[in-house]
Amino acid sequence: MQQSAVPELARTDTRPIHWVATATAVAGVIALTSLVQPGPATAAQPTTATEARPAPAPTATTPPGTTGVAFPLDCGPVKAVVARKTSGDLDGDGRPETVAAVHCDAAMGTPPDALYVLTRDLADGRPRVVATLVQPADRLTVTDLDLSARTVTATLLGYSTDDVPSCCPDVRKPAAWHWNGHAFLRSTPGDTRGA
């Protein structure tokens, strides 16, 4: 007689007591799960693999961005808009700064620009305004913004008199700013009348 490699299974006749024990066990599991509930969800699940990874922390070589910066510009009920920006190392410390031309989001006319220099806060890495090169009160529009050889250059469009409509600046001035170790010094390569 050949012996099976699998031992004989015990006889599996069910009796009513087995059903009562099973029903009691299932009822206990259901009661326990109703007592132990997970907390409410606090965050949405990422939909793609790239969303699951946290954004990389800014490094010392990453220029400061302009998103979320509280510019010292009073725009009333409208928001501030970054019209132009450029980045580079202005003070020679190996960390880039960002220069941004910002104005209020006016529905009509040509709102004046302000020109700000931003750097990263050493403590938390957030961008912050450290200098103002052009004030909105100057009634200028900044064009041709560039940063090269640690010098900010721009063309400033303005008005010869208060009678000139804000839509049509009639004065065009090139301007440059260079950090001297204590402040930004402005120079004017040449003035030209007429835009």
Secondary structure as GFF3:
##gff-version 3
##sequence-region A 1 195
A	DSSP	alpha_helix	16	35	.	.	.	ID=ss1
A	DSSP	alpha_helix	49	52	.	.	.	ID=ss2
A	DSSP	beta_strand	80	88	.	.	.	ID=ss3
A	DSSP	beta_strand	97	104	.	.	.	ID=ss4
A	DSSP	beta_strand	114	120	.	.	.	ID=ss5
A	DSSP	beta_strand	127	134	.	.	.	ID=ss6
A	DSSP	three_ten_helix	136	138	.	.	.	ID=ss7
A	DSSP	beta_strand	141	148	.	.	.	ID=ss8
A	DSSP	beta_strand	151	158	.	.	.	ID=ss9
A	DSSP	beta_strand	171	179	.	.	.	ID=ss10
A	DSSP	beta_strand	184	187	.	.	.	ID=ss11
A	DSSP	beta_strand	192	193	.	.	.	ID=ss12
###
